[in-house]
Amino acid sequence: MTRRTTVFDPSSTGLERHLNKEALGANIKAIISFLSLHNYNQEVSTVILRGLNDYDFESIVRFLLRLIDPNIAFEGNVKEEFPRVMHMLGYPTQFPKSMMNSYYAPYYLPTIIAAIKWLTQVADVLVLWIVSSSLSKRPASCSNATATRERICSIPA
């Protein structure tokens, strides 16, 4: 008699969908936290990000890309340029036109939210790099331990 083995399939129990919802919620919270910390000038909430519309998407992406590169210029609208810019920045996933035309759909939204969160991480890394490089150029009287982005000693031009 042979013994039957079973393989746990998380999609059959709904666990996979639950984990994706948890990841989506965590990503949304991280985006809101980042935007609040960096003085994003529009209202942002979980409801807005879960029901992302064209205006909010463009506004958030423009804000993040300007943090990354203040001189960035878009040839078209952000929705059309987003896949190209993300590819240039090294994002590991491609964005087909069908996704960009309906990014707010429930099956595409987690991917778009993850990409926006990735942009926040890129911006954070660049800010830390800029801050650390400016700390190495600042006067010796400033303390490395207490310097923050808001309280960096001024560097003579």
C-alpha positions, 0 to 999 in steps of 0.5 A: 500500500502506498502512502499518499502525501499532500503538498500544502498549497496556500492558494487553495486555502485563501492564505496566499490572498490574505498574505497579499492583502497584508503585504499591500496594507504594509506597503500602503502604511510605509508609503503614507509614512514616507510621504508624511515625513517628507512633507507631501503636500496632498492628502494621502490615506489608506482609502486614497491609495487603495482607490488610486486614481490618475490624479493621485498616482501622478501626484505621488509619482511626480513627488517621489521622482522629484525627490530622486532627481529634482531636474526630472522632466516628463515627455508625456504624462506620468502614466505613460512614462512610468514604465520607462522611468522605472526601468531606467532606475533598475526596477526588476519588474516590467509594466505592460501598457495594459497594466498602466491603463488599468493600474487601479484594478484589484489585480494590478494595484498591489504591483503598482503600490509595491513599485511606489514603495520601492520608489520611496526606498530609492529616495530614502537611500539617495537622501541618506547618501546625500546626508552622509556625503555632506556630513563628511564635508561639514565642519568638525564641530558638528556631531555625527551622532546627533546630525539629522536631515533636518539639522545638518550643519550648513556647508559653505558653497 
